[in-house]
Amino acid sequence: MIFSGLLWYPPAETKIPFMAMVRALLGRANGKINSFEIKLSNYLGVKTCILGNSGRSLLAMLLKELVNLEGNNKTEVLIPGYTCYTVAASVARAGLKIRAYDMDPATLSPDQDSVMRNISDKTLAFIHQHLFGIPSPINGLQAIAEKNGIYLIEDAAQALGGELNGVSLGTIGDFGLYSFGRGKPLPLGSGGAIVGKNNEVLNIIRLGQNPTGSKDLAETMAIRLLSNPFVYGLMEALPLGLGSTVFDPGFQISSMPSLLKKLGQLSLDTLDGLNTHRRKVSSIYSQALRNDYLVPIPAEATPIFTRFPVMASTRRIPREVLRLGIRRMYPRAILDEPQIRPYLSEGNLGTPGASEIAARLITLPTHSAISTQKAEAIATNVSRFLSQ
Ligand SMILES: Cc1ncc(COP(=O)(O)O)c(C=O)c1O
């Protein structure tokens, strides 16, 4: 295409139907104030969910409630060695210590041996994640959590709509976490949800305030417009911190802004379509790339691929590949990040697999602006990058 040299693709999804945003702004969502809660709970097949202004807020508040229940000698939370820094920030915000378990670079799944070696009588909870919406087997971990009397929290921030053995990701563990931030499966701009088997714990979570969220909705609309490949390059060049990973336990905690709830209610029906597209693009990538670069998908799993992970090399990604929306993910493993160090438990044992993932992993875009034709072009470029 004649303009293709001007295009700069975002790495992840920002698409929410524009009319849904306008209708949310005009207050045109039908039904009661808790309609999004009801719709989302029905979608997940659970009785209830709690909404917040972000996934990290809900995780921090959940951990605080769990300590209240279990007593103050439970001071540690076991988290993936390679994950979003916000997970570590939630543990720090709850006043708890971070302990990280290692992961297998070939599958991105927990190294069970490392999980077991990191459990102690101080462990309050274990966080298991489905990175990029790829279902990560959970049975063995459930057994470990049960045997040791620790809570299993399923981090499905990137996995809304994915399934394992026909069950919605996030609803298998004791508690499950979802995010509606930028680049997430349903990218409302911000917001999160938590579900769980113990409704009593969920019901005592208090997030305070009830913001309207006009600014949040305006931001979501602006990002949606500016994510057009013709202008996105400019937006990334501005010092907005876009796409950068920061560790900040001082985040704001509130309930989910009412305008974003309306947007969620009006756009949840588009989620399955977005996920179908992501899977279609991903199947093009997996057919085109050599198997040893790919993360295997477990049997009986329905992944959603918020991004498509490839285990590449540590080589710098050249500009012509960056332009296609290809990025590294989190810059370092949790234990390797200097800002997180003060919040670590002294018992940490090291996570070499997670460090390897941070150094080698690249992600390919799967969002709605990537046509099947574009996906083929991306696969060709990435194959060339991998073979160099
Ligand atoms: C794996 C993972 N867990 C938790 C979160 C926290 O979600 P939020 O950004 O809504 O706080 C995110 C996203 O930032 C994430 O990617």
The ligand as an SDF file (V2000), in Angstrom:
LIG
                    3D

 16 16  0  0  0  0  0  0  0  0999 V2000
   -0.9230   -9.6580   34.4210 C   0  0  0  0  0  0  0  0  0  0  0  0
   -1.5610   -8.4070   34.9750 C   0  0  0  0  0  0  0  0  0  0  0  0
   -2.0470   -8.4250   36.2380 N   0  0  0  0  0  0  0  0  0  0  0  0
   -2.6270   -7.3510   36.7820 C   0  0  0  0  0  0  0  0  0  0  0  0
   -2.7460   -6.1620   36.0860 C   0  0  0  0  0  0  0  0  0  0  0  0
   -3.3560   -4.9730   36.7720 C   0  0  0  0  0  0  0  0  0  0  0  0
   -4.4320   -4.4320   36.0720 O   0  0  0  0  0  0  0  0  0  0  0  0
   -4.7350   -2.8700   36.1240 P   0  0  0  0  0  0  0  0  0  0  0  0
   -3.8800   -2.2020   35.0860 O   0  0  0  0  0  0  0  0  0  0  0  0
   -6.1940   -2.7780   35.7900 O   0  0  0  0  0  0  0  0  0  0  0  0
   -4.4300   -2.3910   37.4760 O   0  0  0  0  0  0  0  0  0  0  0  0
   -2.2580   -6.0990   34.7720 C   0  0  0  0  0  0  0  0  0  0  0  0
   -2.3290   -4.8760   33.9640 C   0  0  0  0  0  0  0  0  0  0  0  0
   -1.7970   -3.8410   34.2290 O   0  0  0  0  0  0  0  0  0  0  0  0
   -1.6450   -7.2420   34.1990 C   0  0  0  0  0  0  0  0  0  0  0  0
   -1.1770   -7.2360   32.9560 O   0  0  0  0  0  0  0  0  0  0  0  0
  1  2  1  0
  2  3  1  0
  2 15  2  0
  3  4  2  0
  4  5  1  0
  5  6  1  0
  5 12  2  0
  6  7  1  0
  7  8  1  0
  8  9  2  0
  8 10  1  0
  8 11  1  0
 12 13  1  0
 12 15  1  0
 13 14  2  0
 15 16  1  0
M  END
$$$$
